[in-house]
Amino acid sequence: MNRACATWLLLSESLRCGVPAMLLYVVQSQGSSPGRQGFAMSVDAHGAMQGSIGGGIMEHKLVQLARECLVQPSPVSSLHRQIHNKKAPQDQSGMICSGEQTVLLYPVRQTDATAIQQLLSALQHEQTGTLTLTSGGIFFEVSKQPAQDYLFRPEPADAWLYQEKIGHKYQLHLIGGGHCALALSRLLQSLDFRVHLYEDRPQLNTFLENSFVHDKTTVANYTDLQELIPEGVDQYVVIMTVGYRTDDIAVRALLNKKLRFLGLLGSQKKIEKMLADYQAAGIPPEQLQRLHAPVGVPINSQTPEEIAISIAAQLIAVKNMK
């Protein structure tokens, strides 16, 4: 069970059993804050906890505060600014990693039970939706897509609003279903990517065995990718087909698309030849500069598993780049 499911499941079980429980949610973050926007945890009056809002002394302090609130007759929600700098004149978190975050402490109510259950169901069934947190309650709309991944309006203080897109925020398209794709798919299970796998050999054993991706598509020709893969800032592509010819077809189909990331697996020699061919064909340099080739961070990776780690690291670096 992933961390998000575990956090909400504890709240659901607490409501079902009549145990007071608190949702702690990072509604805003800046800089190198250890707790990022969207981090969440749950705490109940019996001491059970799930999730994290960044760890360290800050988390310990806010968990203690949550428990103290839960013994009150009518606990109310509150927002807590946490500045990770001991020289800050106020709102010090006790940590020195710089940055800051705002954490919501929200005591769940029986009226939130339906929304929490709907959210749990969406997470468990890989659905998307919109989570809304207000002082008046928790709300969830399945399949509704907010205009942005996160929204926080702190003012007015008695009517603050937080919204978040729930579900996979990033789409990764793996072109080619071989051993490296299988290893990368396995590794990405715990990351926030919805993984689509494409292959032109429907009977390939590693394609058939890959149970870690969310979607599989068999293509007649990799030129079809031009129509199958949409553009967008949340679209990532890694090309790792069986050989030079099919890699070339896939690259040419996608090179002029506006993608957040386009990577190509291959040896340095193969990449150099491919880029030389493209330059000779008159493909604009600005298009070629968008191609991450060879894909992955340079860690001298050898096995499919090591290659998968190097690619995953690069995907994370690009995803988190401001």
MOHU-V920340 format. One record per backbone hydrogen bond with DSSP energy under -1.0 kcal/mol. NH is the residue of the N-H (numbers start at 1). CO is the residue of the C=O. If there is no record, write none. Layout:
# MOHU-V920340
{{NH:CO} {NH:CO}}
This chain:
# MOHU-V920340
{{6:2} {7:3} {8:4} {9:5} {10:6} {11:7} {12:8} {13:9} {14:10} {15:11} {16:12} {17:13} {19:14} {22:43} {23:106} {24:41} {25:104} {26:39} {27:102} {28:102} {30:100} {38:26} {39:36} {41:24} {42:50} {43:22} {44:48} {45:20} {47:44} {50:42} {52:40} {59:55} {60:56} {61:57} {62:58} {63:59} {64:60} {65:61} {66:62} {67:63} {68:64} {69:65} {70:66} {72:69} {78:105} {80:103} {82:101} {83:91} {84:99} {85:83} {88:85} {93:83} {98:84} {100:30} {101:82} {102:28} {103:80} {104:25} {105:78} {106:23} {108:21} {112:109} {113:110} {116:112} {117:113} {118:114} {119:115} {120:116} {121:117} {122:118} {123:119} {124:120} {125:121} {127:122} {129:166} {130:141} {131:164} {132:139} {133:162} {134:137} {137:134} {139:132} {141:130} {143:128} {151:163} {153:161} {159:156} {161:153} {162:133} {163:151} {164:131} {165:149} {166:129} {171:234} {172:194} {173:236} {174:196} {175:238} {176:198} {182:178} {183:179} {184:180} {185:181} {186:182} {187:183} {188:184} {191:188} {193:191} {194:170} {196:172} {197:215} {198:174} {199:217} {204:201} {208:204} {209:205} {211:209} {214:195} {215:195} {217:197} {219:199} {224:221} {225:222} {226:223} {227:224} {228:224} {229:225} {232:258} {235:232} {236:171} {237:261} {238:173} {239:263} {240:175} {247:243} {248:244} {249:245} {250:246} {251:247} {252:248} {253:249} {254:250} {255:251} {257:254} {259:257} {260:235} {261:235} {263:237} {264:292} {265:239} {271:267} {272:268} {273:269} {274:270} {275:271} {276:272} {277:273} {278:274} {279:275} {280:276} {281:277} {282:279} {283:278} {287:284} {288:284} {289:285} {291:288} {292:262} {293:291} {295:264} {297:310} {299:297} {307:303} {308:304} {309:305} {310:306} {311:307} {312:308} {313:309} {314:310} {315:311} {316:312} {317:313} {318:314} {319:315} {320:316}}
